[in-house]
Amino acid sequence: MPYCRRNGGAAAAPWQYADSHNHVSGMGARFALDSAMLAAPRLTIVTMALAALAGPVAARAQDASPWDKQPHAQARLIAGSVMKSADETYLHAGVEIRLDAGWKTYWREPGDSGVPPTFDFAGSDNVKSVTVLWPAPERFPDGAGGNSIGYIGRVVMPLRIVQKDAAKHSSLHLKLNYAVCANLCVPAEATLELMLSGDGAEETVLEKDELRVPRRVAPGAGKGLAVISAHREPGGEHERVVVEIAAPKDAPLDLFVEGPTPDWSLPLPEPSGTDGEHRRFSFDLDGLPPGASAKDVTLTFTAVSGDDAIEVPIHLD
């Protein structure tokens, strides 16, 4: 049976790791890999000389970690380049998961059933913080009459890694827990390690997959695709939220919603007609944590239409 999380389950919020003496709050047991235990190939005199010139860390820099194979899935880390944004300089990397035909894994908010991936970067070297980016997901039947949210076939979750010392290389250690599902769900755990030099060969792959990460925009903003508004309406047992979206005519459209904290477990929005040029989605205000109120909270909406996706925070009065 699929993992059930509606009414009491906890979704994973957008995830960031920040080093604090290698402690990750709320995660599983911490670990570290001793590089001396890793099997090393025999080196010729020439290759040993080159390694000595390059330095011990640079000699071990990789483009990708070995695949960690699990039943129906495999995972690895991939390395990209040094990148600069308006706010910071970071190393580009990614978590790649490949799934057998017919198998799926989950987004940070898994829907009616499922469990989101968790990331433990404790034990990483020269790493100040890691931000996990989530490509736009899709919904699919969960086998129990509901729908889950996630990925089919393959997904790369880009990572933005801020170093403690940009003049040195970094070692990324990841304990990844995730679930893969078809008719049944199977828990998977991967232990991955990757040496980062800032010139990994997978940058083209990472840039392509990062284009699938929803752009964060304000309500009403966006060309072609925009979340216009969200408001509460009286309902039956629960109030309802009605969301208006602008999207290209006849284009596919889906909408996902997240609460202000990970312990909110809101239903998936469903199409509920049109209002002029806008399409409507709606959902019941169900799945709130005990004692929580939907008044004066901010919900995050992710709208997906073909190759375009946006993430929009909207305050509910």
SULHUWO-V766405 format. One record per residue. N is the residue number from 0. PSI is psi in whole degrees, 0 to 359 (999 if undefined). Layout:
n->(N | N)
psi->(PSI | PSI)
This chain:
n->(0 | 1 | 2 | 3 | 4 | 5 | 6 | 7 | 8 | 9 | 10 | 11 | 12 | 13 | 14 | 15 | 16 | 17 | 18 | 19 | 20 | 21 | 22 | 23 | 24 | 25 | 26 | 27 | 28 | 29 | 30 | 31 | 32 | 33 | 34 | 35 | 36 | 37 | 38 | 39 | 40 | 41 | 42 | 43 | 44 | 45 | 46 | 47 | 48 | 49 | 50 | 51 | 52 | 53 | 54 | 55 | 56 | 57 | 58 | 59 | 60 | 61 | 62 | 63 | 64 | 65 | 66 | 67 | 68 | 69 | 70 | 71 | 72 | 73 | 74 | 75 | 76 | 77 | 78 | 79 | 80 | 81 | 82 | 83 | 84 | 85 | 86 | 87 | 88 | 89 | 90 | 91 | 92 | 93 | 94 | 95 | 96 | 97 | 98 | 99 | 100 | 101 | 102 | 103 | 104 | 105 | 106 | 107 | 108 | 109 | 110 | 111 | 112 | 113 | 114 | 115 | 116 | 117 | 118 | 119 | 120 | 121 | 122 | 123 | 124 | 125 | 126 | 127 | 128 | 129 | 130 | 131 | 132 | 133 | 134 | 135 | 136 | 137 | 138 | 139 | 140 | 141 | 142 | 143 | 144 | 145 | 146 | 147 | 148 | 149 | 150 | 151 | 152 | 153 | 154 | 155 | 156 | 157 | 158 | 159 | 160 | 161 | 162 | 163 | 164 | 165 | 166 | 167 | 168 | 169 | 170 | 171 | 172 | 173 | 174 | 175 | 176 | 177 | 178 | 179 | 180 | 181 | 182 | 183 | 184 | 185 | 186 | 187 | 188 | 189 | 190 | 191 | 192 | 193 | 194 | 195 | 196 | 197 | 198 | 199 | 200 | 201 | 202 | 203 | 204 | 205 | 206 | 207 | 208 | 209 | 210 | 211 | 212 | 213 | 214 | 215 | 216 | 217 | 218 | 219 | 220 | 221 | 222 | 223 | 224 | 225 | 226 | 227 | 228 | 229 | 230 | 231 | 232 | 233 | 234 | 235 | 236 | 237 | 238 | 239 | 240 | 241 | 242 | 243 | 244 | 245 | 246 | 247 | 248 | 249 | 250 | 251 | 252 | 253 | 254 | 255 | 256 | 257 | 258 | 259 | 260 | 261 | 262 | 263 | 264 | 265 | 266 | 267 | 268 | 269 | 270 | 271 | 272 | 273 | 274 | 275 | 276 | 277 | 278 | 279 | 280 | 281 | 282 | 283 | 284 | 285 | 286 | 287 | 288 | 289 | 290 | 291 | 292 | 293 | 294 | 295 | 296 | 297 | 298 | 299 | 300 | 301 | 302 | 303 | 304 | 305 | 306 | 307 | 308 | 309 | 310 | 311 | 312 | 313 | 314 | 315 | 316)
psi->(148 | 155 | 132 | 136 | 353 | 139 | 74 | 345 | 165 | 128 | 158 | 129 | 166 | 136 | 135 | 135 | 132 | 127 | 131 | 80 | 40 | 38 | 133 | 111 | 131 | 2 | 181 | 191 | 142 | 159 | 164 | 144 | 129 | 114 | 338 | 341 | 348 | 135 | 131 | 139 | 157 | 140 | 137 | 170 | 322 | 312 | 326 | 323 | 317 | 319 | 321 | 323 | 322 | 337 | 151 | 324 | 316 | 327 | 337 | 2 | 143 | 160 | 333 | 150 | 163 | 151 | 135 | 109 | 130 | 167 | 120 | 7 | 160 | 152 | 153 | 166 | 144 | 150 | 141 | 216 | 176 | 130 | 155 | 133 | 183 | 336 | 334 | 166 | 136 | 159 | 139 | 129 | 185 | 157 | 116 | 127 | 128 | 137 | 147 | 159 | 130 | 358 | 150 | 161 | 178 | 155 | 177 | 332 | 104 | 354 | 212 | 331 | 159 | 172 | 133 | 156 | 152 | 148 | 124 | 109 | 15 | 141 | 354 | 150 | 137 | 44 | 119 | 316 | 155 | 125 | 126 | 126 | 143 | 113 | 157 | 131 | 185 | 161 | 150 | 153 | 140 | 1 | 359 | 21 | 356 | 198 | 142 | 169 | 129 | 218 | 146 | 133 | 297 | 145 | 142 | 122 | 105 | 148 | 139 | 115 | 117 | 126 | 156 | 319 | 108 | 345 | 351 | 163 | 166 | 153 | 124 | 125 | 132 | 129 | 110 | 123 | 128 | 171 | 144 | 136 | 143 | 250 | 332 | 162 | 140 | 124 | 145 | 147 | 127 | 138 | 116 | 147 | 139 | 129 | 130 | 128 | 350 | 5 | 41 | 152 | 357 | 17 | 320 | 318 | 315 | 319 | 320 | 316 | 331 | 339 | 340 | 354 | 127 | 138 | 134 | 119 | 167 | 160 | 134 | 348 | 152 | 146 | 118 | 314 | 125 | 139 | 113 | 311 | 164 | 130 | 157 | 147 | 152 | 145 | 204 | 255 | 329 | 153 | 160 | 153 | 128 | 129 | 132 | 132 | 137 | 130 | 156 | 142 | 134 | 4 | 147 | 149 | 134 | 158 | 137 | 153 | 144 | 145 | 179 | 341 | 160 | 341 | 1 | 140 | 69 | 150 | 161 | 133 | 145 | 146 | 138 | 33 | 194 | 159 | 90 | 239 | 357 | 146 | 148 | 141 | 154 | 160 | 154 | 146 | 70 | 161 | 19 | 152 | 155 | 130 | 357 | 153 | 146 | 1 | 136 | 42 | 161 | 123 | 150 | 123 | 133 | 114 | 133 | 126 | 103 | 235 | 0 | 145 | 141 | 155 | 125 | 117 | 132 | 130 | 128 | 123 | 999)
